[in-house]
């Protein structure tokens, strides 16, 4: 299992095709992990940003880091689902 960093997750949130393709590779290889520090950095950035739909982004992040996402969404679709939402 690979670990992903904050920049990678932000790229997924933005729909970057390189990140999407890499996330699909991770999914095929057994998934990817991240940290609480990544969650903090992403959430902090969302609250500081003026150029995004905060509620939408926060719901994506909540889904990504929730137990429900880890047990259902990320097992089936892995990280790639994030870029499709």
N, C-alpha and C positions, 0 to 999 in steps of 0.2 A: 504494500500500500504506500502511495506517495503522499507527502504533505504539501498542501498548497498554501501560498502566502496571501496577504491582503490584496496585493496588486492583481493577482490572478483572479480572485473573487470579484474585485471591482470590474475587471475586464469582462467577466461573465455577466455581471449585472448590466453592463453597457452593450452586451451582445457582440463583443469582438469575436470574429470568426476564428482567429487563431486559438483563442482561449476555448471556444466551443469545441473545436476539433480536438484539442489536447484533453479536454474534459471527457470527451467520448473515448479517447485512448485510455484514460485513467479508469473509466467505468468498465471497459472491456478487460482491464488488467486486475480488477478487484476493488476499485474504488479509490478514494482519496480522503485524507484527514486534514483537519485544520485546528486552530487553537482558540482559546478564549480571548487571547490578545487580538487575533484577527477580528473577532466579533466586536470587541471594543473599538478598534480602529475604524471599522466600517460604520458602526452605529454613530460614532463621534463625527465622522465625515458627513454622514447623511444629515445630522442635526445642524452642522455648520454650513451646509450647502444652501445656496439660494436658487439654484438652477434646475432642481429636480422635483418630482412629485414625491415628497417625503413619505407620505402615507403608503404609497405604492411600494417604494423601495424598502421601507421598514417591514412591510408585510412579506416581501420576498426574503429579506434577511431572517425574519422570525421563522419563516417556513424552512429555510436552509438549516438553521441551527436548532430547530425543535426536535424533540425526541420522535415525534410523529414523522417528520421528514426523514430522519435517519432510519427509522424502521420501515417506512413504506416507500416514499418517493426516491430516496437515494439508493435503496436497494434495487429498485426496478429500473429507474432511469438514470441514476447517478447524478453527477453534477450537471450534465447537459440539460436537464429540465429547466435549470435556472435561466438559461439564455432564451428559452422558449416561452417564458411567462410574460 
